[in-house]
Amino acid sequence: MMLRWTVLKPVSRWFLRIRVTGLANCTGLDQPIIVIANHSSHWDAVLIHGYLPTKITKNLATAAAADHFFQRKRRPLAPRLLFNAFPVERPGKPAAAPRGLTGHLLDQGTSVLIFPEGTRSRNGGGSRGGLSPGAAILATRGSLTVLPVRISGTWQAWPPQQHGPRRPRHDVRMVVGKPIAPDDGESIAAFNQRLHEAITESPERSVDRASRVVSIVDGFPRIEAVPGMAITDADVQEWRDSDPR
């Protein structure tokens, strides 16, 4: 966890102006959970590991493309140290990756971060072909909760075609949505569609009242007044309970 504070946060703040909302949706979750997010940039994993509550990230492993991060010519030391990365094989891109490793980690009580679009968006617009059903299958079979995260602005800050992040600082936003669980009798296809909607809908639609009034900006708490809504002691307590550290 020291790396999170000494590397992820300082580096991300140097390149990004970060706004995080929806942390109240992280409270009361029985772990392990599956965290999913849309994927446009290498910054996405940095934001999730750096700005979700410690009670989630301290035991969160990240599914990373075996063909990209775990090739023999590459040394996956940084992804493993910073994001607790483990290899997964992507469709159409065979690579040496243990089968069933994601499910095994969940069975052992480790939460996992999955980018179900399978790769970074090449235009910043997200996946148009839907999501890989892996997260939906794992959640359904294990009766697990899925925490959806919607990230915007990271493609402009570090697009896939560029070898390093851009300066000056770019505005990015991470919205933590409401936890989702499969309904009894719900098909994997139907559940996967709900997950798709949760990480592709606009941020304004995906947050609840508590998310609108409590946020993190550049790593510091900010209580925001929404027109027509009064800030209450309960709003402040919800932010404290979310433990953004």
Beta strands, then each sheet from edge to edge (+ up, - down):
strand 1: 16-21
strand 2: 34-37
strand 3: 60-65
strand 4: 85-88
strand 5: 111-114
strand 6: 146-152
strand 7: 170-176
strand 8: 214-217
strand 9: 220-223
sheet 1: 4+ 3+ 5+ 2+ 6+ 7- 1- 8+ 9-
end
